[in-house]
Amino acid sequence: MLITRTVAATAVAAVVVTVITPMLAAGPAAATYEGNDGRLYFGAFDPAQRRSADLYASLVSGDDLKQLTEAGARRDICPAVSADGKRVALCSDRTGNYEIWTMDANGKSLDQLTSLGGYSIFPDFSPSGAAIAFTHGAPSDPDITGIWVADASSGAAHRLVPAATAPGLWADAYPAYSPDGSTVLFVRQKLEFDPVEGFPFPVEGQLWTYDLSSGTSAQLTFDPTIKDQVPDWSPDGSRIAYGADDDVFMIGADGSDMVNLTSSPAAEFGAAWSPRGRWIAFTGGGSDVPAGQRYVQVVRPDGTGRRVVAPTPGLLQAVPSWQPLGAGR
């Protein structure tokens, strides 16, 4: 359930579209930083017009739903909000390829940050706001994605996490900075080529971490479920929420104490913690969602209180990101 062609061609379209079918399915991805609970940001698209997706934001109550971008026949998706709540990074194919863009939290001052070609998707701000990590697939082989990082001002970018050295075909995706900025969480998937479909698909997928000081990667999870769809740290860094096998799960930051939070027949993914750590947002179906729709929902870390946030009839909602607000703002 990656963006596959894994993170790529189909991913991209998937991103949007399955929510996008799942990898790009949407959105954020990204670490949630402490503060008051601000707005939830998410992409939404009309399934009848798959070339169009825009960013929306609402309060967690569902009130004050606003459309923030107008992409026309293109897609604005996968938002991630900075730690100060003032800036939003996103991926958009307004120039023909998916690149990382940034804008003010109110949707103003939308600017292209990267110009790498291929696919650049699912950004995440570092705690300082100086850097943005993201998933990138080169034009020559967009399915084999890696974790890259860009300067948030200049857009200068390079690969951050070294590629896997184990035998086989591997792709890394969905980076999320830890709240203290020391570690990047990501998903590493083993791919196999499907000669019928004509592109690779994931046969394994685990959460990994990358230590920014030592430059070393370590596997965090080992169970058989295939991880995907943007994992997210709790604002205190003690827990991680993530998508796997169409459900949202939660584990301790050391990989222990796995809990299935949203066991249902519907596909659910794209976890995002609230800044106060009281809720986990995600996108998907369920008993409160009309057939054929996908809405952003919230659930408490103990699995209770599940509800839809802001329905948009006729539009499929993608992966959310939560805005942290400082005291008094």
Secondary structure as GFF3:
##gff-version 3
##sequence-region A 1 329
A	DSSP	alpha_helix	9	17	.	.	.	ID=ss1
A	DSSP	beta_strand	36	45	.	.	.	ID=ss2
A	DSSP	beta_strand	53	58	.	.	.	ID=ss3
A	DSSP	beta_strand	66	67	.	.	.	ID=ss4
A	DSSP	beta_strand	76	81	.	.	.	ID=ss5
A	DSSP	beta_strand	87	92	.	.	.	ID=ss6
A	DSSP	beta_strand	99	104	.	.	.	ID=ss7
A	DSSP	beta_strand	111	112	.	.	.	ID=ss8
A	DSSP	beta_strand	119	125	.	.	.	ID=ss9
A	DSSP	beta_strand	131	137	.	.	.	ID=ss10
A	DSSP	beta_strand	146	151	.	.	.	ID=ss11
A	DSSP	beta_strand	157	159	.	.	.	ID=ss12
A	DSSP	beta_strand	169	177	.	.	.	ID=ss13
A	DSSP	beta_strand	183	194	.	.	.	ID=ss14
A	DSSP	beta_strand	199	211	.	.	.	ID=ss15
A	DSSP	beta_strand	216	219	.	.	.	ID=ss16
A	DSSP	beta_strand	227	233	.	.	.	ID=ss17
A	DSSP	beta_strand	239	244	.	.	.	ID=ss18
A	DSSP	beta_strand	247	252	.	.	.	ID=ss19
A	DSSP	beta_strand	259	260	.	.	.	ID=ss20
A	DSSP	beta_strand	268	273	.	.	.	ID=ss21
A	DSSP	beta_strand	280	284	.	.	.	ID=ss22
A	DSSP	beta_strand	295	299	.	.	.	ID=ss23
A	DSSP	beta_strand	307	308	.	.	.	ID=ss24
A	DSSP	beta_strand	316	325	.	.	.	ID=ss25
###
